[in-house]
């Protein structure tokens, strides 16, 4: 078996997301190819949740900036619309706002999710791209168009950033929320990033003790310690290493 591994790299301006993994072709030195295990329902659930969060995070990184808006749209006190009514409301609001955006030569991008609080309060979270002119802006447009309640507006950065928003948008439905409702709804104009793949033929992911080697940043970058995920896939039996590289600010 060859030593080495596959490296996939996603580029997002000042950050790079890296996934290193051994495969059937590239295994760790001294690692025997293990018989593929049958995934349990719990394994599949965790894997699917991780993939959803990862894919949404990358869509947010590619299509939105830290200054774009994360909005919480609420209803007037005592109002209890059904899920279908909430869906119709947000779709109407999006159509209305999109026309206002087009008037100023802008294209609306969004990801939204319906929600019900523990006390039954209906609300809608939506991430939208921000623009402003001397006459108007995203915050004014949304608050003028939404007359059924209030809108709380924060920037993507103030709301926790890419990772935290992706985790919230893709989290499982709460036990009191109806089944069958789609978790989130992205606009069709969001761009998807494809990775660049490299074959790391003369390297290894694990050391002589069988431990996954901590990633090393190339010149001009540093490793985000909170992003590092390393281990052994319980289904395939092969090792993996995931992490994010952040470009150093040369002005510091």
C-alpha positions as CSV (number, residue, x, y, z in Angstrom):
1,X,0.0,0.0,0.0
2,X,1.3,3.5,-0.8
3,X,2.0,5.9,2.0
4,X,0.4,9.3,1.7
5,X,-3.0,10.8,1.8
6,X,-5.5,13.0,-0.1
7,X,-5.7,16.7,0.7
8,X,-8.8,18.8,-0.3
9,X,-8.5,22.6,0.1
10,X,-11.3,25.1,0.0
11,X,-10.3,28.7,-0.5
12,X,-12.2,31.6,1.1
13,X,-10.2,34.8,0.8
14,X,-8.2,35.1,4.0
15,X,-8.9,31.5,5.1
16,X,-8.3,28.0,3.8
17,X,-10.2,24.9,4.9
18,X,-8.2,21.7,4.7
19,X,-9.3,18.1,4.9
20,X,-6.6,15.4,4.9
21,X,-7.6,11.8,4.8
22,X,-6.3,8.3,4.2
23,X,-8.3,6.3,1.7
24,X,-8.3,2.8,0.3
25,X,-5.5,3.8,-1.9
26,X,-3.5,5.8,0.6
27,X,-3.2,4.3,4.0
28,X,-1.1,5.1,7.0
29,X,2.3,3.5,7.3
30,X,1.9,0.2,9.1
31,X,-1.9,0.6,9.1
32,X,-3.7,-2.5,7.9
33,X,-6.7,-2.1,5.6
34,X,-9.7,-2.8,7.8
35,X,-12.9,-4.3,6.7
36,X,-15.5,-1.6,6.1
37,X,-17.9,-1.5,9.0
38,X,-21.7,-1.1,8.7
39,X,-22.7,2.4,9.8
40,X,-25.2,2.5,12.7
41,X,-28.1,4.9,12.6
42,X,-26.3,7.0,15.2
43,X,-23.2,7.1,13.0
44,X,-25.2,8.2,10.0
45,X,-27.0,10.9,12.0
46,X,-23.8,12.4,13.3
47,X,-22.2,12.2,9.9
48,X,-25.1,13.9,8.2
49,X,-25.3,16.6,10.8
50,X,-21.6,17.3,10.4
51,X,-21.9,17.5,6.6
52,X,-24.9,19.9,6.8
53,X,-23.0,22.2,9.2
54,X,-19.9,22.0,7.1
55,X,-21.6,22.7,3.8
56,X,-23.7,25.6,5.1
57,X,-20.6,27.2,6.8
58,X,-18.8,27.1,3.5
59,X,-21.7,28.6,1.7
60,X,-21.8,31.4,4.3
61,X,-18.1,32.0,3.9
62,X,-18.3,32.2,0.1
63,X,-21.4,34.3,-0.2
64,X,-21.5,36.6,2.8
65,X,-19.2,38.9,4.7
66,X,-18.9,39.7,8.4
67,X,-20.8,43.0,7.9
68,X,-23.9,41.3,6.4
69,X,-27.0,41.0,8.5
70,X,-28.3,38.2,10.7
71,X,-32.0,39.1,11.4
72,X,-34.5,37.7,13.9
73,X,-38.0,38.4,12.6
74,X,-40.7,38.2,15.2
75,X,-44.5,38.6,15.3
76,X,-46.7,40.9,17.4
77,X,-47.4,39.7,20.9
78,X,-50.1,37.1,21.0
79,X,-49.8,36.2,17.4
80,X,-49.4,32.5,16.7
81,X,-49.2,31.8,13.0
82,X,-49.0,28.2,11.7
83,X,-45.8,26.9,10.1
84,X,-47.4,27.2,6.7
85,X,-48.4,30.8,7.4
86,X,-44.9,31.6,8.6
87,X,-43.5,30.1,5.4
88,X,-45.9,32.2,3.3
89,X,-44.9,35.3,5.3
90,X,-41.2,34.9,4.7
91,X,-41.6,34.0,1.1
92,X,-43.7,37.2,0.6
93,X,-41.2,39.3,2.4
94,X,-38.3,37.9,0.3
95,X,-40.2,38.6,-2.9
96,X,-40.9,42.2,-1.8
97,X,-37.4,42.9,-0.6
98,X,-35.9,41.3,-3.7
99,X,-37.8,43.8,-5.9
100,X,-36.5,46.7,-3.8
101,X,-32.9,45.3,-4.1
102,X,-33.3,45.1,-7.9
103,X,-34.5,48.7,-8.0
104,X,-31.0,49.6,-6.8
105,X,-29.2,47.1,-9.0
106,X,-28.6,44.7,-6.2
107,X,-29.1,40.9,-6.0
108,X,-30.6,39.5,-2.8
109,X,-28.9,36.5,-1.2
110,X,-30.2,34.7,1.9
111,X,-30.5,31.7,4.1
112,X,-33.5,31.5,6.4
113,X,-34.9,29.2,9.1
114,X,-38.3,29.1,10.8
115,X,-38.4,28.6,14.6
116,X,-40.7,28.2,17.6
117,X,-39.4,29.2,21.0
118,X,-39.9,27.2,24.2
119,X,-42.8,29.4,25.1
120,X,-44.3,29.1,21.7
121,X,-43.1,32.4,20.2
122,X,-42.8,32.1,16.4
123,X,-39.8,33.7,14.8
124,X,-37.8,33.6,11.6
125,X,-34.0,33.8,11.4
126,X,-32.5,35.1,8.1
127,X,-29.0,35.9,6.9
128,X,-28.9,38.4,4.1
129,X,-26.3,40.3,2.1
130,X,-26.2,44.0,3.1
131,X,-26.1,47.1,0.9
132,X,-26.7,50.8,1.5
133,X,-27.1,54.0,-0.5
134,X,-27.7,57.6,0.6
135,X,-31.5,56.9,0.2
136,X,-31.9,53.5,1.9
137,X,-30.3,50.3,3.0
138,X,-31.0,46.7,3.9
139,X,-32.1,47.5,7.5
140,X,-34.6,50.2,6.3
141,X,-36.0,48.0,3.5
142,X,-36.7,45.0,5.8
143,X,-38.2,47.1,8.6
144,X,-40.4,49.0,6.2
145,X,-41.7,45.9,4.6
146,X,-42.3,43.8,7.7
147,X,-45.5,45.1,9.4
148,X,-46.4,42.0,11.5
149,X,-43.9,42.5,14.2
150,X,-40.4,43.5,15.0
151,X,-36.9,42.8,13.4
152,X,-33.8,42.5,15.5
153,X,-30.7,43.1,13.3
154,X,-27.1,42.2,14.0
155,X,-24.1,41.7,11.8
156,X,-22.8,38.3,10.9
157,X,-19.7,39.0,13.0
158,X,-21.7,40.1,16.1
159,X,-24.0,37.1,15.8
160,X,-21.1,34.7,16.3
161,X,-19.5,34.4,12.9
162,X,-19.5,31.7,10.2
163,X,-19.2,28.6,12.4
164,X,-21.7,29.6,15.1
165,X,-24.4,30.6,12.5
166,X,-23.9,27.5,10.5
167,X,-24.3,25.4,13.6
168,X,-27.5,27.2,14.5
169,X,-29.0,27.1,11.0
170,X,-28.5,23.4,10.6
171,X,-29.2,22.2,14.2
172,X,-32.0,19.5,14.5
173,X,-35.5,20.6,15.0
174,X,-36.6,21.1,18.6
175,X,-39.0,18.4,20.1
176,X,-41.9,20.9,20.2
177,X,-41.4,21.8,16.5
178,X,-43.4,19.8,13.9
179,X,-41.7,17.1,12.0
180,X,-41.3,17.3,8.2
181,X,-40.4,21.0,8.2
182,X,-37.2,21.7,6.3
183,X,-34.5,23.0,8.6
184,X,-33.3,25.9,6.4
185,X,-33.8,27.4,3.0
186,X,-31.0,29.0,1.0
187,X,-31.5,31.2,-2.0
188,X,-30.7,29.6,-5.4
189,X,-28.1,32.1,-6.3
190,X,-25.6,31.1,-3.6
191,X,-22.3,30.0,-5.0
192,X,-20.8,26.6,-4.0
193,X,-17.1,26.2,-3.6
194,X,-15.3,23.2,-5.0
195,X,-12.1,22.0,-3.4
196,X,-8.6,21.7,-5.0
197,X,-7.3,18.2,-4.5
198,X,-3.7,17.2,-3.9
199,X,-2.1,13.8,-3.5
200,X,0.4,13.9,-0.7
201,X,2.4,10.8,-1.9
202,X,5.4,11.0,0.4
203,X,3.8,12.0,3.6
204,X,1.9,10.4,6.4
205,X,-0.9,11.5,8.7
206,X,0.2,9.5,11.7
207,X,3.4,9.2,13.6
208,X,5.2,6.0,14.7
209,X,3.0,5.8,17.8
210,X,-0.1,5.8,15.6
211,X,-1.2,9.3,16.6
212,X,-2.5,11.8,14.0
213,X,0.1,14.5,13.5
214,X,-1.0,18.0,14.4
215,X,-1.2,20.2,11.3
216,X,1.6,22.7,10.4
217,X,0.8,26.0,8.8
218,X,2.6,27.1,5.6
219,X,4.3,30.4,5.5
220,X,2.0,33.3,5.8
221,X,-0.8,31.4,7.7
222,X,-1.5,30.1,11.1
223,X,-3.7,27.2,12.2
224,X,-7.0,28.0,13.9
225,X,-6.8,25.8,17.0
226,X,-10.5,25.7,17.4
227,X,-11.0,24.2,13.9
228,X,-8.7,21.2,14.3
229,X,-10.5,17.9,14.2
230,X,-8.4,14.7,14.0
231,X,-9.0,11.0,14.5
232,X,-10.0,7.7,13.0
233,X,-13.2,7.3,11.0
234,X,-15.2,4.6,12.9
235,X,-16.8,3.3,9.7
236,X,-13.9,3.2,7.2
237,X,-11.1,2.7,9.7
238,X,-8.9,5.3,8.1
239,X,-7.4,8.4,9.7
240,X,-8.4,12.0,9.0
241,X,-7.4,15.6,9.8
242,X,-9.5,18.7,9.3
243,X,-8.5,22.3,10.1
244,X,-8.6,25.9,9.0
245,X,-5.7,28.1,8.0
246,X,-6.0,31.9,8.5
247,X,-3.8,34.3,6.6
248,X,-1.5,36.4,8.8
249,X,-2.0,40.2,8.8
250,X,1.2,41.6,7.5
251,X,0.5,45.0,9.0
252,X,0.8,43.6,12.5
